[in-house]
Amino acid sequence: MARLLSAMRGMRLFAALLWAIALALADQAVAQTQLKTKPFDAVEATYDRSVENDPALKARIEQIRQAVTAHTLAPLEAMISSGYVPLSCSVDPLAPCGPGQSKVVGKMQMKPADRLRNALCCEGEVPADLSKQDQEEAVIGFFATVLEENSVSAYPDLPGSACLPALAKFDHGKAAKVVQAAGIDPENLRVAGAEIQLREKPAEDAPVALNVKPGDLLPLVVELTMSIPAGWNSIAMPKGGLGFTDQVGINELAPQAVCFLKAPNGEWQIAFTIQRGG
């Protein structure tokens, strides 16, 4: 019995030792990644929200929401501008994206409703074996996605427009320097949609390293994802090194979007959509 108890104590000590080694290795991994991030000047994105309280725009967005809930395209097709343009942009938020700057999906000679359906479901080319129902589901899915963030703003550099979700305006040159300093791919650049606390370690009781404001650009360091607890994100900080958070509010800087222009009769019409890929 004494030998058994002694063996059990030895096993417990061995397990504790393994746990301590694992924690040390995790801290070392964090430290190594922090060394790859260099200091940079913080960059803030802005949003032109001058249109968000427009009653006609609010009504239009509610119509979209009801159409998505009812899974019907007719209300959506009724609000498409005759000059509607489906755009395909890169997932890289630093790449040009907008009317006159991006690839147009599909054929402009098609009717606006067909143009929208073909673009949003199938990038302009509808497979012969794809049913009309599947096409409609893909279009409904697109509009459901742009509604998720529940935000609206003008398209950057296009006064009088309205986009859903809100699209950020920021200095692309300064943002490129952030990407380089953080050692990330451009598509991993995010924007804070709320106040966020970055902690020194991925733990609720860890000291706060940085308080992030809404609109601050956030370089998301994805290489650390497997080394930290589930639900936590690692963010390169302007002072160098990493901060960690499990808070929500880390938004896409280059989301898919639907954008409107106001017609002479006062109605907001779908002027262009933005899909992302490549």
C-alpha positions as CSV (number, residue, x, y, z in Angstrom):
1,M,0.0,0.0,0.0
2,A,2.8,2.4,0.9
3,R,4.4,1.7,-2.5
4,L,1.1,2.4,-4.2
5,L,0.6,5.7,-2.4
6,S,4.1,6.7,-3.2
7,A,3.6,5.8,-6.9
8,M,0.4,7.9,-7.0
9,R,2.2,10.9,-5.5
10,G,4.9,10.5,-8.1
11,M,2.3,10.4,-10.9
12,R,0.6,13.6,-9.6
13,L,4.0,15.4,-9.4
14,F,4.8,14.2,-12.9
15,A,1.4,15.5,-14.2
16,A,2.0,18.8,-12.5
17,L,5.4,19.0,-14.0
18,L,4.0,18.4,-17.5
19,W,1.4,21.1,-17.0
20,A,4.0,23.6,-15.9
21,I,6.1,22.7,-19.0
22,A,3.1,23.2,-21.2
23,L,2.3,26.6,-19.7
24,A,6.0,27.6,-20.2
25,L,5.9,26.5,-23.8
26,A,2.7,28.5,-24.4
27,D,4.2,31.6,-22.9
28,Q,7.3,31.1,-25.0
29,A,5.1,30.8,-28.1
30,V,3.3,34.0,-27.3
31,A,6.6,35.8,-26.6
32,Q,8.1,34.5,-29.9
33,T,5.1,35.8,-31.8
34,Q,5.2,39.1,-30.0
35,L,8.8,39.6,-31.2
36,K,7.5,39.5,-34.8
37,T,5.3,42.5,-34.3
38,K,6.8,45.9,-34.5
39,P,5.5,49.3,-33.2
40,F,3.3,51.3,-35.6
41,D,1.2,54.4,-35.7
42,A,-2.4,53.7,-34.8
43,V,-4.9,54.2,-37.6
44,E,-8.5,55.2,-37.1
45,A,-11.3,54.6,-39.6
46,T,-14.3,56.9,-39.9
47,Y,-17.8,56.5,-41.1
48,D,-20.1,59.0,-42.8
49,R,-23.4,58.2,-41.0
50,S,-25.2,61.3,-42.2
51,V,-27.8,59.1,-43.9
52,E,-28.5,56.6,-41.2
53,N,-31.5,58.5,-39.8
54,D,-33.2,59.1,-43.2
55,P,-36.8,57.8,-42.8
56,A,-37.0,56.5,-46.3
57,L,-33.7,54.6,-46.0
58,K,-34.9,53.1,-42.7
59,A,-38.1,52.0,-44.4
60,R,-36.1,50.5,-47.2
61,I,-33.9,48.5,-44.9
62,E,-36.9,47.2,-43.0
63,Q,-38.4,46.0,-46.4
64,I,-35.2,44.1,-47.0
65,R,-35.3,42.6,-43.6
66,Q,-38.9,41.4,-44.1
67,A,-38.1,40.0,-47.5
68,V,-35.2,38.0,-46.1
69,T,-37.4,36.7,-43.3
70,A,-40.1,35.7,-45.8
71,H,-37.6,34.3,-48.2
72,T,-39.0,36.2,-51.2
73,L,-37.2,38.1,-53.8
74,A,-40.0,40.2,-55.3
75,P,-39.6,43.1,-52.8
76,L,-35.8,43.1,-53.4
77,E,-36.2,43.1,-57.2
78,A,-38.6,46.0,-57.0
79,M,-36.0,48.3,-55.4
80,I,-33.2,47.7,-58.0
81,S,-32.0,50.7,-60.0
82,S,-32.1,50.3,-63.8
83,G,-28.3,51.1,-63.7
84,Y,-27.5,48.5,-61.0
85,V,-23.9,47.3,-61.1
86,P,-22.7,44.1,-59.4
87,L,-19.1,44.5,-58.3
88,S,-16.5,41.9,-57.4
89,C,-13.7,43.1,-55.1
90,S,-10.7,41.6,-53.4
91,V,-10.9,40.5,-49.7
92,D,-7.8,42.7,-49.3
93,P,-9.2,46.0,-47.8
94,L,-6.2,47.9,-49.2
95,A,-7.2,47.0,-52.8
96,P,-9.3,49.5,-54.8
97,C,-13.1,48.7,-54.6
98,G,-16.0,50.6,-55.9
99,P,-17.8,51.9,-59.0
100,G,-15.2,52.3,-61.8
101,Q,-12.5,50.6,-59.8
102,S,-13.6,47.0,-59.6
103,K,-14.6,44.1,-61.9
104,V,-18.2,44.1,-62.9
105,V,-19.9,40.7,-62.6
106,G,-22.1,39.4,-65.4
107,K,-23.6,41.1,-68.4
108,M,-24.9,44.7,-68.1
109,Q,-27.4,44.1,-71.0
110,M,-29.4,41.8,-68.8
111,K,-32.5,43.1,-66.9
112,P,-31.5,44.5,-63.5
113,A,-33.3,41.7,-61.5
114,D,-31.6,39.0,-63.6
115,R,-28.3,40.8,-63.3
116,L,-28.6,40.8,-59.5
117,R,-29.7,37.2,-59.3
118,N,-26.9,35.9,-61.6
119,A,-24.2,38.0,-59.8
120,L,-25.2,37.2,-56.2
121,C,-25.9,33.5,-56.7
122,C,-23.3,32.5,-59.2
123,E,-20.8,35.3,-59.9
124,G,-22.4,36.0,-63.3
125,E,-22.5,32.5,-64.6
126,V,-25.5,30.3,-63.6
127,P,-24.7,26.5,-63.8
128,A,-27.2,24.6,-65.9
129,D,-28.0,22.2,-63.1
130,L,-28.7,25.0,-60.5
131,S,-32.4,25.3,-59.7
132,K,-34.2,28.6,-59.5
133,Q,-34.9,27.9,-55.8
134,D,-31.1,27.5,-55.1
135,Q,-30.4,30.7,-57.0
136,E,-32.9,32.6,-54.8
137,E,-31.6,31.1,-51.6
138,A,-28.1,32.3,-52.5
139,V,-29.4,35.9,-53.1
140,I,-31.4,35.8,-49.9
141,G,-28.3,34.6,-48.1
142,F,-26.3,37.6,-49.4
143,F,-28.9,40.1,-48.1
144,A,-29.1,38.2,-44.7
145,T,-25.3,38.6,-44.4
146,V,-25.3,42.4,-45.0
147,L,-28.0,42.9,-42.5
148,E,-26.2,41.1,-39.7
149,E,-24.0,44.0,-38.5
150,N,-27.1,46.3,-38.4
151,S,-25.1,49.4,-39.5
152,V,-25.3,51.8,-42.4
153,S,-23.1,54.6,-43.8
154,A,-22.3,56.4,-47.0
155,Y,-19.9,54.8,-49.4
156,P,-16.5,56.4,-48.9
157,D,-16.0,59.2,-51.4
158,L,-19.5,58.9,-52.7
159,P,-21.6,61.5,-50.8
160,G,-25.4,60.9,-50.8
161,S,-25.0,57.1,-51.0
162,A,-25.9,54.6,-48.4
163,C,-24.3,51.2,-47.8
164,L,-25.3,48.2,-45.7
165,P,-23.3,47.4,-43.6
166,A,-21.4,50.6,-42.9
167,L,-18.1,50.9,-44.9
168,A,-15.1,52.5,-43.3
169,K,-13.0,55.3,-44.7
170,F,-9.3,55.2,-43.7
171,D,-5.8,56.1,-44.9
172,H,-4.7,53.1,-47.1
173,G,-1.0,54.1,-47.0
174,K,-0.9,54.2,-43.2
175,A,-2.9,51.0,-43.0
176,A,-0.4,49.3,-45.3
177,K,2.4,50.2,-42.8
178,V,0.3,48.7,-40.0
179,V,0.0,45.4,-42.0
180,Q,3.8,45.4,-42.6
181,A,4.7,46.1,-38.9
182,A,2.3,43.5,-37.6
183,G,3.5,40.9,-40.1
184,I,0.0,39.9,-41.2
185,D,-1.8,39.4,-44.5
186,P,-3.9,42.5,-45.5
187,E,-7.2,40.5,-45.3
188,N,-6.6,40.0,-41.6
189,L,-6.8,43.7,-40.9
190,R,-10.0,44.4,-38.9
191,V,-11.8,47.4,-37.4
192,A,-13.2,47.8,-33.9
193,G,-17.0,48.2,-33.8
194,A,-17.1,48.8,-30.1
195,E,-14.8,49.5,-27.1
196,I,-12.5,46.5,-26.6
197,Q,-10.0,45.8,-23.9
198,L,-6.8,44.0,-25.0
199,R,-5.1,42.0,-22.2
200,E,-1.5,41.1,-21.7
201,K,-2.4,37.4,-21.7
202,P,-5.5,35.4,-22.9
203,A,-7.1,35.3,-19.5
204,E,-10.0,37.3,-17.9
205,D,-7.8,38.2,-14.9
206,A,-4.8,39.4,-17.0
207,P,-3.9,43.1,-16.8
208,V,-5.4,45.4,-19.5
209,A,-2.7,46.3,-22.0
210,L,-4.7,48.6,-24.2
211,N,-8.2,50.1,-24.5
212,V,-9.4,50.1,-28.1
213,K,-11.8,52.7,-29.4
214,P,-14.5,52.1,-32.0
215,G,-13.0,52.8,-35.4
216,D,-9.4,51.7,-34.5
217,L,-7.9,49.4,-37.0
218,L,-6.9,46.0,-35.5
219,P,-4.2,43.7,-37.0
220,L,-5.5,40.2,-36.3
221,V,-2.6,37.8,-35.8
222,V,-4.1,34.5,-36.8
223,E,-0.9,32.4,-36.4
224,L,-1.5,32.4,-32.6
225,T,-5.1,31.0,-32.9
226,M,-4.1,27.4,-32.1
227,S,-1.9,28.5,-29.1
228,I,-4.6,30.4,-27.1
229,P,-7.9,29.4,-25.6
230,A,-10.9,29.1,-27.9
231,G,-12.8,32.3,-28.3
232,W,-9.8,34.6,-27.9
233,N,-8.2,36.7,-30.5
234,S,-4.6,38.0,-30.7
235,I,-4.2,41.6,-31.9
236,A,-0.9,43.4,-32.7
237,M,-0.7,46.6,-30.6
238,P,0.7,50.0,-31.7
239,K,3.4,49.8,-29.0
240,G,4.5,46.4,-30.3
241,G,3.7,43.0,-29.0
242,L,0.3,41.4,-28.7
243,G,-2.9,42.0,-26.8
244,F,-5.6,39.4,-26.3
245,T,-9.4,39.6,-26.1
246,D,-12.5,37.4,-26.1
247,Q,-14.8,40.4,-26.6
248,V,-17.1,40.8,-29.7
249,G,-16.9,43.8,-31.9
250,I,-13.9,42.9,-34.1
251,N,-15.5,43.6,-37.5
252,E,-14.5,43.0,-41.1
253,L,-12.8,46.0,-42.7
254,A,-13.9,44.9,-46.2
255,P,-17.3,43.3,-45.9
256,Q,-19.8,42.4,-48.6
257,A,-22.3,45.2,-49.0
258,V,-25.3,46.5,-50.8
259,C,-25.3,50.2,-51.6
260,F,-28.2,52.6,-52.5
261,L,-28.6,55.9,-54.2
262,K,-31.7,58.1,-53.8
263,A,-33.9,58.4,-56.9
264,P,-35.5,61.7,-58.0
265,N,-38.8,60.4,-56.4
266,G,-37.1,60.2,-53.0
267,E,-36.9,56.4,-53.0
268,W,-33.6,54.6,-52.2
269,Q,-32.7,52.2,-55.0
270,I,-30.0,49.4,-55.0
271,A,-27.2,51.0,-57.1
272,F,-24.5,48.4,-56.6
273,T,-23.5,45.4,-54.6
274,I,-20.0,44.4,-53.5
275,Q,-19.0,40.7,-53.3
276,R,-15.6,39.6,-52.0
277,G,-13.3,37.0,-53.2
278,G,-9.8,36.4,-54.4
